[in-house]
């Protein structure tokens, strides 16, 4: 899933981006609040991580602004250990969670996955559609109890479709989920990954809605 990271400290920001990428996130990193607000308004991110002490516009002001604009994506704040008033104000302004510095990357990744799950109405780490089960933390997939080996892109694409099961997703939406800034996207990349998923999971699971996009079918089609 694609997230926005807003952190002005070069060392911390680089470490967070690298660690989150290792956990399966596509990360766009900005270094000031004005850039964070601009990108949040322009791109459909799955979630955002905002440091409170950003230059040009601090994290709380960015949060207040995007909530006032009606953006509902999950927002997680990075706060100082002694910054309890800022945490309280952030939660009151619409933050969904916070992590105290120094940041534990495992905890940060877990909290982000939980926020995105809840935003899609999913209560548990495991996603299940028909006989396909995905563990996002372990990055594993089974079908009818049997392990299915997927590439990184195939896993990420299936994750996006499972989070939005029953809803048509356009190619552009899926590309935005799969690729962060600077990554080259072939014009038929999504179609190729869909083809591979169908070969591994069966052709009936993912439907093509002509002229619109792709749909992960929630229920097993009934015979007859």
Secondary structure as UniProt FT lines:
FT   STRAND          2..6
FT   HELIX           10..22
FT   TURN            23..24
FT   STRAND          26..30
FT   HELIX           33..42
FT   STRAND          47..51
FT   HELIX           59..68
FT   TURN            69..70
FT   STRAND          74..79
FT   TURN            81..82
FT   HELIX           84..93
FT   STRAND          97..100
FT   HELIX           105..119
FT   TURN            120..121
FT   STRAND          126..129
FT   TURN            130..131
FT   STRAND          132..135
FT   TURN            136..139
FT   STRAND          140..143
FT   TURN            144..145
FT   STRAND          146..148
FT   HELIX           152..163
FT   TURN            164..166
FT   HELIX           171..178
FT   TURN            181..182
FT   TURN            187..188
FT   HELIX           189..201
FT   TURN            203..204
FT   STRAND          206..209
FT   TURN            210..212
FT   STRAND          213..216
//
